[in-house]
């Protein structure tokens, strides 16, 4: 139940031609406290509730528990979520022995595209495709729970 992942910005849309799947995701948060976020998600034709714990010092690992629920239950829970529902497409791309999940955001986060890769160990090596940009692992502003409260459209460089 420990999730180990690294996050990267995406610098081109070349990943789309390599994708093996594309799924719409709508998600909200019942709680965005960094110590314990509670997420509700509709991913394609399935619903999920997920609890995530606080990240470790590097931002690569944290507790994660997820349970599949019906779309009807997820839809009802989304109505109870904090302000800032996220809408995105998720593309899955196999690169070497790993699968990258690339999220292309819409709505208040349009223009932001983030790739995540889940690992078995924090020091595990992996291939980096040409479309992968700078690493943002551990940068809280890129967490979905934070994007729901402080969307990309409001960021000032």
C-alpha positions as CSV (number, residue, x, y, z in Angstrom):
1,X,0.0,0.0,0.0
2,X,3.0,2.3,-0.5
3,X,2.9,4.2,-3.8
4,X,6.3,5.1,-5.2
5,X,6.1,7.4,-8.2
6,X,8.0,10.2,-10.0
7,X,6.3,13.1,-11.8
8,X,7.5,15.1,-14.8
9,X,6.2,17.8,-17.0
10,X,5.6,16.9,-20.6
11,X,7.3,19.0,-23.3
12,X,5.5,17.8,-26.4
13,X,2.4,15.8,-27.4
14,X,4.4,13.0,-29.1
15,X,3.2,10.7,-26.3
16,X,-0.3,10.6,-27.9
17,X,0.9,8.6,-30.9
18,X,2.6,6.1,-28.4
19,X,-0.4,5.7,-26.1
20,X,-2.1,2.3,-25.7
21,X,-5.2,3.8,-24.0
22,X,-6.9,7.2,-23.4
23,X,-9.5,7.5,-20.5
24,X,-11.4,10.5,-19.2
25,X,-11.1,11.1,-15.5
26,X,-13.2,13.5,-13.4
27,X,-12.1,13.7,-9.8
28,X,-12.6,15.8,-6.7
29,X,-11.3,15.8,-3.1
30,X,-13.3,15.3,0.1
31,X,-10.2,16.3,2.0
32,X,-7.0,18.1,0.7
33,X,-5.0,18.1,3.9
34,X,-1.5,17.0,2.8
35,X,-1.3,14.5,5.7
36,X,-4.3,12.6,4.3
37,X,-6.0,13.4,1.1
38,X,-9.3,11.7,0.2
39,X,-10.1,11.6,-3.5
40,X,-13.2,10.6,-5.4
41,X,-12.7,9.7,-9.0
42,X,-14.7,8.5,-12.0
43,X,-12.3,6.9,-14.5
44,X,-14.0,5.8,-17.6
45,X,-16.9,3.6,-16.5
46,X,-15.7,2.9,-12.9
47,X,-15.7,4.9,-9.7
48,X,-13.0,5.0,-7.0
49,X,-12.4,6.4,-3.5
50,X,-8.7,6.8,-2.6
51,X,-6.9,7.8,0.6
52,X,-3.3,9.0,0.3
53,X,-1.0,9.8,3.2
54,X,1.8,12.4,3.5
55,X,4.7,12.0,1.1
56,X,8.2,11.2,2.3
57,X,10.9,13.9,2.3
58,X,11.7,13.3,-1.4
59,X,8.1,13.3,-2.5
60,X,8.4,9.9,-4.1
61,X,6.6,7.6,-1.6
62,X,3.4,7.7,0.4
63,X,0.7,5.5,1.7
64,X,-2.2,4.9,-0.8
65,X,-5.4,2.9,-0.3
66,X,-8.0,2.7,-3.1
67,X,-11.4,1.0,-3.4
68,X,-13.6,0.7,-6.4
69,X,-17.1,2.0,-6.0
70,X,-20.0,2.4,-8.4
71,X,-20.1,5.4,-10.7
72,X,-23.4,6.4,-9.1
73,X,-21.7,6.4,-5.6
74,X,-18.7,8.3,-7.0
75,X,-21.0,10.9,-8.7
76,X,-22.9,11.4,-5.5
77,X,-19.6,11.9,-3.5
78,X,-18.3,14.3,-6.1
79,X,-21.2,16.6,-5.2
80,X,-19.8,16.7,-1.6
81,X,-16.2,17.5,-2.7
82,X,-14.3,20.7,-2.0
83,X,-14.3,23.3,-4.7
84,X,-12.2,22.5,-7.8
85,X,-13.2,19.4,-9.6
86,X,-10.5,18.2,-12.0
87,X,-11.2,17.1,-15.6
88,X,-8.5,15.4,-17.6
89,X,-7.6,12.7,-20.1
90,X,-5.2,10.0,-19.0
91,X,-3.0,8.3,-21.6
92,X,-1.0,5.2,-20.8
93,X,2.3,4.7,-22.6
94,X,4.6,1.7,-22.2
95,X,8.3,2.6,-22.3
96,X,10.7,-0.2,-21.6
97,X,9.4,-2.2,-18.5
98,X,7.3,0.7,-17.2
99,X,4.0,2.4,-18.0
100,X,3.8,6.2,-17.9
101,X,0.5,7.8,-17.1
102,X,0.2,11.1,-18.8
103,X,-2.5,13.5,-17.6
104,X,-3.7,16.2,-20.0
105,X,-5.8,18.7,-18.0
106,X,-8.8,20.7,-19.0
107,X,-10.9,23.5,-17.4
108,X,-8.9,25.6,-15.0
109,X,-5.8,23.5,-15.5
110,X,-5.8,23.5,-19.3
111,X,-2.3,23.7,-20.7
112,X,-0.8,21.5,-18.0
113,X,0.3,18.0,-18.9
114,X,2.0,15.8,-16.3
115,X,3.6,12.3,-16.7
116,X,3.8,9.9,-13.7
117,X,5.7,6.6,-13.5
118,X,5.2,4.1,-10.7
119,X,8.2,2.3,-9.5
120,X,8.9,-0.7,-7.2
121,X,11.8,1.0,-5.5
122,X,12.8,4.7,-5.1
123,X,16.1,4.1,-6.8
124,X,14.8,1.9,-9.6
125,X,16.1,3.0,-13.1
126,X,13.7,3.6,-16.0
127,X,13.8,4.9,-19.5
128,X,12.9,8.5,-20.2
129,X,11.1,9.1,-23.5
130,X,12.0,12.2,-25.6
131,X,8.7,13.9,-24.7
132,X,9.5,13.9,-21.0
133,X,10.4,17.3,-19.6
134,X,11.7,18.4,-16.2
135,X,11.1,16.4,-13.0
136,X,8.6,17.9,-10.6
137,X,8.5,15.0,-8.1
138,X,7.8,16.4,-4.6
139,X,6.7,19.8,-5.8
140,X,3.4,20.2,-4.0
141,X,1.8,22.6,-6.5
142,X,1.7,19.7,-9.1
143,X,-0.3,17.3,-6.8
144,X,-3.8,16.9,-8.0
145,X,-5.2,17.9,-4.6
146,X,-3.4,21.3,-4.9
147,X,-4.3,21.7,-8.6
148,X,-8.0,21.6,-7.5
149,X,-7.4,24.5,-5.1
150,X,-4.7,26.5,-7.0
151,X,-5.3,25.8,-10.7
152,X,-2.7,26.2,-13.4
153,X,-4.6,29.1,-15.0
154,X,-3.9,31.2,-11.8
155,X,-0.1,30.5,-11.7
156,X,2.2,33.5,-12.1
157,X,5.7,32.9,-13.3
